[in-house]
């Protein structure tokens, strides 16, 4: 019993710390990106996830959901506990799926690489977007005859899109203008691939370049858009933001499954 109380206390501390961590990361992003509504909506879902883990942690420590009492109340407590456990298990399953999906690194041979955009922060590229561009340069070294398709709209206050920002940075790094094609209308990952399919032949092999935490959903979305032969080239990501980004992907994947069922 004493051991369970100690474990429960540790879980409460961890769940509370994770809630604070998520809140700090997301509030910063909400105040710095163009897509505020999207970030606010995802933040709400993240807080729900944090609340469920906090509930389970407190229940583990104090056992309040199944304390002796009326049978109806006890049955309700068990129902809540089981539902919370199943929900948490689903989150952890998708968390592992997203994390594992960022590991495969294939030998790339395709003529086109689709470089996915990322929301600018106060008009500037986020570190994870720069990592995607580092990987785009690696692709050109491995495939000198290849072309980059830079995707992403969502213009900031000055009118600069994600694709335009990437184009400018790569030009400064010495990438020839003729090596880059721009898709600057998309607002979502889904639109990235639908629009990119009009530039790169989806029946031919393509390389997808995005951060490791985004790769699993990106490949799945590319397949839905009609791309048949997808080679993964994951870029690294900022370690501090990684858990928050994976939770974002978990929410998006669950949302995609929910919409599919509807």
Phi, psi and omega in degrees: 000315180299320180297318180296324178294320179294315178299318179299318179297317178299318180295322178297314180298315181295316180295319179294318179297319180294323178298316179295317180301310180300317182297316181296313181299312186287322178296323176298315182293317180302325181275358185232351183250166179284319186279058186298317183299317179297316182292323178295318180297315180294323179300321178298316179294322179297321179293326176296316178300314179299320181296320179295317179293324176295318178301313180295324179294315179293323178294321178296322182283317188247345179061030187289338182289336184233029177293151179306138180175200179301145182300322180297315180294321180293320178296320178296320179297317178295322179298315179296317181297314181296318179298318180294320179295316179296319178297313180298321179296320179296318179298315180294324178298311180291328176301313179295320180298316179295315182297314180294325182296343181269359183273319186302129175234110185265161171287124185262137182223358187288156180281340180232140173241126179267113181261112185281139181281171179213139184308131177290146179250111185054039177081001183244150178292134176289156179308321181294330176290323177294325176296324177296323179288326174302316181291326177298321177293323177298320178301315181295330177289322180283329181232077184304333181270002185281167179236145176262131172253107183270120187245149175134124177260247178049063181297146177276191184299332181274354181093002181281126179269169177299317180296319180295321179297316178296318180301315180296318181293316181294325175299316179297331180276358176098009177285125182300144180303324182291353179267000187234132174242140185251136169239100190244029180249339187292143177250344182225169176299321179301313180292328176308310185282323177299316180288323180294332180294344177273348181255313179252133182298115183292347178276350179261159178298141175224153175259135174255125179244117176201175181290157184306316183292341183262350190295316183301311181288325179298315180295318178299319180291322178298320179296320179296329181279357175107358178287129189259327184235100187247125177255130184270134174223078185289138174267154177289174183219167180291122185299320183298323183269354188304309180302319179296319180293323178294319178298321175303312181296322178301314180298316180295321180292318177296320178298319179298318179294321180296316180295323180297320180293328179287000000 
